[in-house]
Amino acid sequence: MKNILAYYYGLHPDEISHLDDKYFFTYMDKNYVFQIFSRPLSDVDSLYKINRQMIERNILVHEIIINNENKILTYVNNISYVLMQIYVNKDARITLPEICHINNNSINIECDKIIGRYDWITLWETKNDYFEAQINEIGQKYPYLCNYANYYIGLAENAISYVRSALLEKDVSLLSICHKRIDCDGTLFSLYNPIYYVCDYRIRDVAEYIKNAFFCGKNAYVIVDEYFKNNYLSYKEALLFYGRLLYPSYFFDLHDDIVNKDLNESKIENIIVKQDEYERFLYDVYVYLTKLYNRYIPAIDWIIKGSLL
């Protein structure tokens, strides 16, 4: 790897640390990572354009370095890599203010549709169709997993209906740079890594962060309160936020990991045992938003009724 860095970038680090698909090193008091580009190749130009815009806005995003052939990607054994300079403490933990800083300071950055993820209805409907078809194929191998599938498909359908209604509101809903997923125990390295970026409604990241925090045993309600107290969100954004909380990405993500990475399906138990508690959390957030905005917040009737029993 030292020869690759020397030839393509003129960098000559003494030591290189290899972790998963990443090579970390320091050269001339600057920190770098040479990482496998795990996105579709069609995304690379769009991500580079976003990277330059974020740097111009003084966001501490990792800076993508062009190689000496004036290309973004460098191929090693037919595998595409990207070199980035790191400006943050890569081992520091993600915080809510850091997430908001990226989202709020990247509002209306020019993005190509290819990395847009704001058509939630189409994306979620497609996921539901795929999931329903897959159940018939994997039912015998993963009976416990599939036993709960209909509940989460139904919850996803509730989220789709909720978001469809929210999008009819004639109110502002800002787009910004977000992440495919946010891990509440993740690091600033992933938060500021442009390889993981998408363009979406700015509430995406925090909603996913909160869901992850809930199922990791953290006080998600406190995070909701902190978020709304420190950020002005329009009524429409609040509805989209709630719709995102409804959508069970946590189940679908774990389902995909179990099936594709051959994990033990018993891991789904970590979600199942908390689902009643999560329904109560959804009710509490509904009440919170109703009081905060002092106007009608659409309700999911079965969640309201279940929480009042």
Disulfide bonds with the S-S distance in Angstrom:
none
